[in-house]
Amino acid sequence: MEAPNPPIADNQLEMALRTQTALPTPFPANAAIGANGGIEVAGCDLEEVARTFGTPAYVVDEAQLREQARAYLEAVRATVGERGRIAFAAKAFPATPVLAVFAEEGLCCDVASGGELELALAAGFAPERLILHGNAKSVVELRRALEVGVGLIVVDNLDELERLAALVGEQPRRYPQQILLRATPAVSGQTHAKISTGQADSKFGFALGQLPEAIDRARSIGGLELVGLHAHIGSQLLDLAPFEEAVAAVAPYGPFPVWDLGGGLGVPYLDGQAAPSIPQYVGAVGGKAKELLGGFELLYLEPGRSLTANACLTLYTVESVKRNVSLYVAVDGGMSDNLRPMLYGAPYEAHIVTRPFGSTPCVVVGKHCESGDVIVKEARLDQPRAGDLLCTPATGAYTYAMANNYNGALRPPVIFCSEGQARVVVRRERYDELLARDVR
């Protein structure tokens, strides 16, 4: 579990309040204290956003999405030249408008299900720029991937390899389907166990000892072309060494023309928390790939969280404030729109939009019928009261993706903010949609 929210007296947030300058990370890059003393994102006053679109709402700095994509492309080109590819891991923020931004910016896309595949196609990704992942792909998902012509299928296990062999046998193609084998490199970074994937005892991929057999079998199947290996060790990693260790672990099983080294770069969720920069991360992984993987033709990296997390904040309305030993500040959302604190203790900050500097210790909780519905356990707010607008920054990864209808909650809208203009790109769910799948 990551460290709890630290006291914020005399920190960067207070300085921003005093000087009306840009807010520090974890806020969006274009968030600032406006002339009225409240928080704005990309020139959009959050009070006005709330009045227009309601709460809860995911508020996204559109320019930052584009800036992050361009930073990754610049870094990978500086490291490995035109051989580098960046694929957005769609699971981080699988909203079609977000995917469309990354398609426009020239990224590829990593999809982990049939649903994510359809979203990526609808967002404008060419099929050849798609990578299909997953440790339990169905026949339906594999068949659809073959039909649309995805660029790469990452094969997770021998059962899937045989399933794929049967499918390519059913439908002769004009060209072989290119595949990668997912290797489990027996490397784990320092992160929560539930988002660690590269350890030896993992549900993902082939153990290193199984790789030679899998490579031989893949090369024997007509209609499939084994072009390389994939490795991914986890998410929200703030140390670069494990990434380099993973490259060293899989290197002896090459050479291959294509390598996919996954993603996992972490981001700051709290004021003062540090994370490697995009150039540092790409330089470390790409540099190790150049050193150990030979004359590859293509190198893929698959960032998700680091492209989107800090570009978004969630906007809430405070419904009640009461003291039961602790001072509880209850908002109109919670585990239905941000499940991460409840799943694995993910830390967040909370701030009152119109009074974004405070010292009152509070517990920010949601509206759901669970004692564990706690968004921020150790917040510091300025004398909170019912009706206040509250925001939690750094909610652009795995919040929208995990949004749910617990207690009949309606999933929030996604609001893009850019150059002083706010617009809905995903509307709020309606009550009639809770009944839409009922069969009468």
N, C-alpha and C positions, 0 to 999 in steps of 0.2 A: 504494500500500500504506500502511496506517495505521501509526502509530508503534508500536514494540515495547513490551512490558510494562515500565513504569518500576519502579525500586526502590520498595519499600513501607515502608521504615523510617520511623518517625515520621509515619505518615499516618493517615487516618481509621480504617483497619482496626485498627491498633494501639490507637487510642483506644477503639474499641468493645470490644476484648478486655479492656482494663483496666477499663472501666466497666460491662460487660455491658449495653450499649445496642444499639439497632438498628444494623445494618451499613449502610455507605454504598452508593450506587449504584456498581457495576453489580448488586449483589445485589438480590433481590426486596424490595419495600417493607416486607414484614413478616418479613424475615429478621433474626436477632439472635444474639448470643452467649448461650447458655443458662447456667443456674446451674452446669452441669458443665464449662463452658469450651468446649463444642463449639457448632457452628452448628445453628440450628433455623430452620425456615420456617413461619410462621403457627402457632407453638406446637408444631410437630412436630419432634422430635429426629431429625436425619438419620441417626444411628446406628441408631435404631429403624426408620426408614423402610427402610434398607438391609437390616436383618435380616428385615423382614416381606416386602419386595417384591423384594429382590435388586438387583443392578447389572449393567449400566448402567441408569439410569432418568432420565426427565425429571420433575423435581419442580416443580410449578406452584403459585404463590401465587394461589389462586382469587380472593380478595378484590381483589388488585391488578388482575386482568383487569376486574373490575367497576368499580373505581375509575378505571381509564384510560378505559373506555367513557363513564362519567358525566362525566369531565373534558372529553372531546371534545364531548359533547352540550351541556354547559354553555357551553363556549367558542363553539361555532358559533351557539348561540342568542343569546349576548351580542353576537355580531358581526353576524349577518344575520337574527336572529329566527327565526320559524317557517319561513322559506324554506330553512334549512340542513338538510342530511342528511349523516350519517356512514356510510360503507360500509366494513366490514372487508374488507381484501384477503385472501381466504381462503388464498392461496398462502403466506402467512407462517406459518400454523399450521393446516393443514387437518385437524384432528382434530374429529370430530363434537361431543364434549363442549365443546371450546373454542368452536366455532361456536354451540352451543346457549346458552352464556353470553351471547354478543353478541346473539343473537336475543332472549333474555329482556330484555336491557337496552335494546332498541329500536333497534338499529343496522340498517342495510341490509347487503348483502353483495355483494362483487365477486368473481365466479368466472371463472376463465380456462380452463376446460375442461369437457367433459361430466362428468368425474368429480367435479370441484369443485361443479358444479351439483347432482349427486345428493347429495353430502354436505351441502350447504346446505339442500336440501329436507328431508333426513332430520333435520337439526338443528332444524327448526321454522321456518325462514324462509318467510314467505309469498312466492309467486312474484313478486308485484309489487314486492317489496323487493329483488329480485336484479338485478344488472347483469352481463351476459355480455361478457367481454373475449376477446382472443386475436388474434394476427396471422395465424393459419392455421386458422381454424375449419372443421371438416368439415361436410358435408351432414348427417350424423347428429347432430352437436352443434346445428346451427342448427335442424333439424327438432324436436328435443327441446325446445329453448328456446321455439319457437313453440307446441308442444303444451301445455306447462305454463303458458305465459303470463308469461314473465319481464317485469319492468318495462321494462328498457332493454337493447338490444343495441348494443354499440359496434362500429361497422363500421370495419375497418382499411384496406380497399383496394377498388379497383373490381371485382376478381374476386369478392370476397365480396359486394359489393353486388348484382352480377348473380345470384349463387347464391341470395341471400336473396330477390331479386325473383321468381325461379322458384319458390321454396318457398311464398311467400305466395300465388302464383298457383295452386298446387296445392290449397291448403286455404283457401278463403274464410273469413275470420274475422268475428266480430261487430264488431270494431273494428280500426283499423290498429295494426300493431306499431310502437311508438315506438323510434326509433334515434338514436344520436349518431354523428358522424363523428370519428374520432381524428385530431387534428392533431399534426404533428411541429413543435414551435415553434422549432427551431434554437437551443435553449438547453440548455446542459449544466452541471450543478452539479459541484462538486468531490467526486468519489467514484471508486470503481474503475470502469474502463472496462466491465467485465462487468455492472455494475448501473446504467449510465447509459443512458437511453432517449430523451432529448429532443434530442440533437444532430442536426444536419441529415442526416448519413449514418447513419440508424438503420433497423433492420428494422421498426420500429413506425410505423404511421399514414401519413397523407397529408402530403407536403411542402406547405408553405404555398402554393407556386405551383400546386399541383394542387387546392387546396380549392374554388375557384370552380366548376370543372368537376364535382367530386364533389357539391357542394351542389346544383347544377342537376339532376344526374342523380337524386340521392336524392329531390328534390322531385317528380320526374316519375313515380315508381313508385307505382302504386296498391297499397294494402294496407300501405304503409310511411308513417310520419309522422316526418320529420326535425324533432327538437325542439331540437337543440343540438350543441355540440362538446365533445370530451374532449381533455385534454392532460395528459401526465405526463412528468416529466423525469428521473426516476431514484430511487434509493433510498440510504439512509444519508447524507442531506444535512444538514450542520450549519450552513449559511449560508442565511439567508432570502431574500437578494437574488435568486437565480435563480428562486425560485418567483414572485416579483413580476414578473420579466422575462418569464416564460412567459405570465402573464395579459396583459401588454401586447402580446405577440406575436400572440395569437389574437384579441384584442378587435376589431380592424378587420373581422373576418369575421362579426360579429354584426350586429344583435342577435338573440338567441335566448331563448326562455323557460327553457331548461335549460342549465346549464354543469356539467361535471365536471372539476375541476382536479387530479385524481389525488391521490397521497400522496407519501411519500418522506422524511418527517421522520426524522432520525437519532437514535440513542440512545447513551448512554455504554456502552462495552464494558470500559473500564479505570477504575480508581480515579483520580479527578481529571479525567477527560475531561468536557468540558462539551457540552451540547446545548441548543438552544432549548426552552422549555417549550411545552406544548400551547397555552395561551392566546396565547403570542407567535406561534407558527406560524399558528394559525387567524386571529388578528387581522391578521397580515400578508397572508395570502392572501385572506381574506374582505374585508378593508379595500380591497385593490386591486381585487377583483371589484366591490365597491360603487361604486368610483370610475370604473371603465372599462367595465363590462359592461352598464350600463343597468339597466332595470327587470326583471331576471330574476325568474322565479317560483320556481325551485329551484336551489340550489347544492350540489353533491356534493363531498365530500372523501373520499379512499379510503386512510386510514392502514392499515398492516399491522404492520410492525416495531414502531412506537412503542406499539402497543396490547399487545404480547405479549413482546417480547424480554427485558426486565428482570424479568418476572414468573416466569421459569423459570431453574432451574439444572440441570445434568446431574451425576449422582452416579455415581462410578466406584469400583472397587476396584483398588488398586495390586497388580500381579502380580509385578513384579520391579524391582529397582534395581541398576544396574551402571554402572561408569565405563569408557567408551571415549573417552578425552580428556574429553568432556562427561559429566556425570552424567545418565544416562537413567532416567527414571521411567516404566515401562510400565504402562498400565491395561488393563482388560478391554473397552474400546471403542475409539473412534478415528474413522477416516474413514467408518465405516458409520453412525455416529450424529451426526457433526458434520463435514460435508464442507467447510464454509466456509473453514477455514484453508488447506486444500489447493487449493481453487478459486481464491481470490483473496487469500490472505494475511491473512484476517480475524484480528484479535488478540483473545485472551482472557486472563483471569487463571485461575490454579489455586490452590486452597487445600486443605490437609489439614483435614478436617472437625473432628477433635478437637484439632488444634494449628494454628489458622488464622492464625498469624503466624510467619514464618520468614525466614531470610536465606541459605539454601543455594541457590546458582544451580543450576537443573535444566532439563532439556528433558523436557517431558511428551509422551510418544508413545503411539500406539495399538498394537494387536495385529496389524495387518494387514501383508501382505507387500509393503510399499512403503516405501522410505526417506523418501518425502514424507509419511508418516502421522504428522505432528507436530501436536499439538493446541495446545501453548503452547511456543514456542521459548525464551522467557526467563522462566521461572517462578522464584519464590523460595519454598522450602518449608522446614519445620522438620524437618531430618534424616529424610527420607522412608524408609520401609521397606515391604517386602512385607506386605500385609494392611491397610495404611492405607486409610481412605476419603478420596477426593479429590473435590472439586467444582469445576466451572467455571460461574460465573454468566453471565447474559445469553444463554442458549441457547434463548429462546422464539421465535425467528424463523428460519425457513429451516433448522432442524436436523431436527426431526421431518419436515418436508416433504421433505427430501432424504435421509432415512434409507434405507439400502440393505442388500443381503444379500452384500456383497463378502466373500469367504472363507467364505461360508455363515453369516455373522453373523445373529443373530436381532434384529429391530428391538425397541428397548426399550419398556417400558410408559410410560404417562403417569399420574402420580400427582398428584391434586389435594390440596392441604393447606389446611385452613380451621379456625380456632378449635381447634387442637390435635388435629384428626382428619385422618388421611390415608386416602385411598381410591383404588383403581385405577379410572380412567375409560377407559383403553385398555390392554388386557392385553398382556403380553409375547408376541411371536410364538413359535410352537412349531416344532420340527424337522419334524414331519409336514407343516406348511404350506409348507415349502420344496419338497415333492413334490406339492403339491395340484394343480398345473396340468399335471403330466405326463400324457401320453396313452399308455396301455399297451395 
